[in-house]
């Protein structure tokens, strides 16, 4: 369809927030509000607008999928690490006689605080455990 040499007038009603955004955008670009609105409408109506939106959505979904895969991997590492530690601790730590158990319970708070401090240092400066574990390990185990 050939373009008409004369532009036609269109009156629209915009929400005040949308109108303010349009005016601000036009001012930043040093263009008229009419030109910005025309370009936006043309973009919206163009045949490839849906394709561009689908591509942007697909890209975002791919990013989310990769993040989810990393989260699943990290949670798997966390669960396995905890399970190995508990199994090791239960198999190597003998029960304490009562006087020693009372002394150990008295030290619990201090030892826990030391643990949290050490964990905080590890998390602050790394490397993270998940970074030390090869991606190939999970593939070989499956």
ChimeraX attribute file (.defattr): number of C-alpha atoms within 10 A of each C-alpha:
attribute: neighborCount
match mode: 1-to-1
recipient: residues
	/A:1	3
	/A:2	4
	/A:3	6
	/A:4	7
	/A:5	6
	/A:6	6
	/A:7	7
	/A:8	6
	/A:9	7
	/A:10	6
	/A:11	5
	/A:12	5
	/A:13	7
	/A:14	10
	/A:15	8
	/A:16	9
	/A:17	9
	/A:18	11
	/A:19	13
	/A:20	12
	/A:21	12
	/A:22	18
	/A:23	17
	/A:24	13
	/A:25	15
	/A:26	17
	/A:27	12
	/A:28	9
	/A:29	11
	/A:30	9
	/A:31	12
	/A:32	14
	/A:33	17
	/A:34	14
	/A:35	11
	/A:36	16
	/A:37	13
	/A:38	12
	/A:39	12
	/A:40	12
	/A:41	11
	/A:42	12
	/A:43	13
	/A:44	12
	/A:45	11
	/A:46	11
	/A:47	10
	/A:48	11
	/A:49	13
	/A:50	13
	/A:51	11
	/A:52	11
	/A:53	11
	/A:54	12
	/A:55	12
	/A:56	12
	/A:57	12
	/A:58	12
	/A:59	12
	/A:60	12
	/A:61	12
	/A:62	12
	/A:63	12
	/A:64	12
	/A:65	12
	/A:66	12
	/A:67	12
	/A:68	12
	/A:69	12
	/A:70	13
	/A:71	12
	/A:72	12
	/A:73	15
	/A:74	15
	/A:75	13
	/A:76	14
	/A:77	16
	/A:78	14
	/A:79	12
	/A:80	12
	/A:81	13
	/A:82	12
	/A:83	12
	/A:84	12
	/A:85	12
	/A:86	12
	/A:87	11
	/A:88	11
	/A:89	11
	/A:90	11
	/A:91	9
	/A:92	9
	/A:93	8
	/A:94	8
	/A:95	9
	/A:96	11
	/A:97	8
	/A:98	9
	/A:99	8
	/A:100	11
	/A:101	12
	/A:102	12
	/A:103	11
	/A:104	13
	/A:105	11
	/A:106	11
	/A:107	11
	/A:108	12
	/A:109	11
	/A:110	10
	/A:111	13
	/A:112	11
	/A:113	11
	/A:114	12
	/A:115	12
	/A:116	11
	/A:117	12
	/A:118	12
	/A:119	12
	/A:120	12
	/A:121	11
	/A:122	13
	/A:123	12
	/A:124	10
	/A:125	8
	/A:126	12
	/A:127	10
	/A:128	11
	/A:129	13
	/A:130	15
	/A:131	10
	/A:132	9
	/A:133	11
	/A:134	9
	/A:135	11
	/A:136	8
	/A:137	9
	/A:138	12
	/A:139	8
	/A:140	7
	/A:141	6
	/A:142	5
